[in-house]
Amino acid sequence: QEQLVESGGGLVQAGGSLRLSCAASGRTFSNYNMGWFRQAPGKEREFVAAVTWSGGSTKYADFVKGRFAISRDNAKKTLYLQMSSLKPEDTANYYCAATGSYGCSRYACSGASNYDYWGLGTQVTVSS
């Protein structure tokens, strides 16, 4: 079982950058496909980005393409989300998630129902 802990959130001005991290405590992080999701107040949780266990496949929501980059370091058991050109509408609680689903091993998955383990989130606030 994986326990996931996000960090790196905070308050940033529009146009700024942040790097989120997600540290995993299990011994099999490298076996898991990973994703980032976010949820703003009053809105449903939405997919942001995902990466397969090997890093060979990534997927992004249209609204973050060209601005966000997902990566992972299996040796450090850590997932990252580099966010740049941040906008006020990026304000949300950001969650990382893990899935051992074989179906997500070749191509990164965007559906939240595919993910088995979730962190508690880190808040990102972008001021205008």
N, C-alpha and C positions, 0 to 999 in steps of 0.2 A: 504494500500500500504506500502511496506517495502522499506526503504532506508538503504543501506548497505555501510559500510565504513571499508575498510581493513587497517590494520596496522601491523607493525612488520617486514617488509622487510628490506633489507640492504645488505651490502657486507660481505661475509664470506669466509673463506678459505675452500678448498675441505676437506671433512671429518668433517666439523663443523656442527652446529645445529642452527636452528632458529625456533621460534614459531610465526606463523601468527595468527592474530585475525581478526574477522569480527563482527563489532558491528551493530546491527539492531535497527532502531528507531521506528518501528511500535509496536503496542500493542499485535500483534498476532504472535510473533516470534515462539512460541511453536507449532503453527499450520503448520509451513512450513518445508518442507524437504529441506536440504541444500547441496550445493556442492562447491567444489573448482576446478577451471580450471586454465590453464596457457597458455600464448602465448609468444613465443620467436620471436625476430625480423625475419621477412621473413618467418615465419612459421604460420600454422593455429593454432587456439585455440584448446587445447586438454584437455580432462578430466583428473583430478588428483584423486579426492576422493569425496565421497558423504555419507550422513547420513540421515536417516529418521527422522521425527519429534520427535519421542520418543527416538532416539538413538539406537533403537533395531536392526537396520540393517545398515551395512556400506558396501561400495564398493570401491575398489582401482584399479587404473591403474596398469598393471603388472610392469611397470618400477619404481613404488614407494613402492611396497609391501615389508614389512619388514623394511622400512626406514621412512615412513611417517605414522602419525596417526591422524585421524580426530575425533573431539569430539565437544560437545556442552554443554552449560550451559543455559538452558532455563530461569532460574531465572535471569541471567545476560543478557539475550538476546544476547549471543555471541557465535560465532562459532570459532573453533580453528583448526589449522593445525600444528602439531608438526613435524618438518622436521629434520632428523638426517642423518649422513653419506652423506652429500650433495656432489654432483658432479658438475663439470662445466656445464654439459648438463642440469642441473636443473635451470640454469639461464633463467629467464623469468619474465614477469609481471603476478602476481597471482591474480585471481579474485574469489570472492565468489558470489554465486548465490542462489536464493530461488525459490521454486516452491510449489504451493498449490495443485498440481496435485494429485488426489486420487491414480492414478496409481503408484506414487512414494512413497506412504505412507507405503506400506508393505515391499517393497524391494527398496533400494536406486537406483536412476536413474543416468546413466552416460551420457545420451544424452543432449547436450546443448539446444536443441529445447524444452526440457521439462521445462526449467527454465524461470520464468517470470521476475525476478528482478535481477539486476546485480550491483555490486559495480564498482568503477573506477579502482581498482587494486592497488597492492603494488609491487614494484620491488624487486626481489631477484637476486643478482649477486654472483656467486660462482667462486672464483679465483682458478687457479690450482697451 
